[in-house]
């Protein structure tokens, strides 16, 4: 499904893990948790909750999985444009595509 106004329900409440192996250029590629990735240390992930909660998943001390929590919101005039705040940092990205097995995001540069 290509990104549109109703795309948020296809993105929320799922764990999306980053697939650096597939990335070309500025678009970040994510696959659902459980996808058969090749081995990689420190794989990042994210979760957008329907209630506005946001989770960033990534390596922490000792290379063990860690999780930071924050909040997200979409732009009312452009629902695929997302702003997330986590640990005092603001992250902005746009949903380009979401299907059952891939999420493509264009991250804004700071």
C-alpha positions in Angstrom: 0.0 0.0 0.0 1.4 3.4 -0.9 1.3 6.0 1.8 -1.9 8.0 2.2 -4.2 9.4 4.9 -5.3 6.0 6.2 -1.7 4.5 6.2 -1.2 5.2 9.9 -3.3 2.2 10.9 -1.0 0.0 8.8 2.1 1.3 10.5 1.0 1.5 14.2 1.2 -1.3 16.7 3.9 -3.1 14.8 7.5 -3.6 15.6 9.6 -2.4 12.6 13.3 -3.3 12.4 15.7 -1.4 10.2 17.1 -3.1 7.2 20.3 -1.2 6.4 21.2 -3.9 3.9 18.4 -2.7 1.6 18.9 1.0 1.9 20.0 3.1 -1.0 20.2 6.9 -0.7 18.1 8.8 1.9 15.3 6.3 2.3 15.3 4.1 5.4 13.9 0.6 5.0 12.2 -1.3 7.8 10.9 -4.8 8.0 8.5 -6.3 10.5 9.8 -8.1 13.6 10.4 -11.7 12.7 11.7 -10.9 9.2 14.6 -13.3 8.3 17.4 -10.7 8.4 21.0 -11.7 7.9 23.0 -11.5 11.2 23.9 -7.9 12.3 24.8 -6.4 15.6 22.9 -3.4 16.9 19.9 -3.5 14.6 17.6 -0.5 15.2 13.8 -0.6 15.3 10.7 1.5 16.1 7.1 1.3 17.2 4.4 3.9 16.7 1.5 3.2 19.1 -2.0 4.3 18.2 -2.2 6.2 21.4 0.7 8.5 20.4 3.5 6.5 22.2 6.7 6.0 20.3 9.5 3.5 21.0 13.0 3.5 19.6 14.7 0.1 19.8 18.4 -0.1 19.6 21.6 -1.4 21.2 22.4 -0.3 24.7 25.2 -1.1 27.2 26.9 -4.3 26.4 25.3 -4.4 23.0 22.1 -5.7 24.6 18.8 -4.5 23.1 17.5 -1.3 24.6 14.3 0.8 24.4 13.7 4.5 24.7 10.1 5.8 24.9 8.6 9.1 23.7 5.6 10.4 21.7 4.7 11.0 18.1 2.1 12.9 16.1 1.2 13.3 12.5 0.7 16.5 10.6 -3.1 17.1 10.2 -2.6 18.5 6.7 -0.2 15.7 5.7 -0.8 12.6 7.8 2.2 10.7 6.5 4.5 13.4 7.9 5.5 12.3 11.4 7.2 14.2 14.2 8.5 12.0 17.1 10.1 13.3 20.3 12.2 11.0 22.4 14.8 11.9 25.1 14.6 15.6 24.3 15.3 14.9 20.6 12.9 15.7 17.8 12.8 13.3 14.8 10.9 14.1 11.6 10.1 11.6 8.8 7.6 10.9 6.1 6.1 7.6 5.3 6.7 6.8 1.7 5.4 3.3 1.5 4.0 0.6 3.8 3.0 -3.0 2.9 2.7 -6.1 5.0 6.4 -6.6 4.9 8.1 -3.3 4.3 8.1 0.3 5.6 10.0 3.0 3.8 10.7 6.3 5.5 12.3 9.5 4.3 14.0 11.1 7.4 14.4 14.9 7.5 17.9 16.1 8.0 18.6 18.2 11.1 
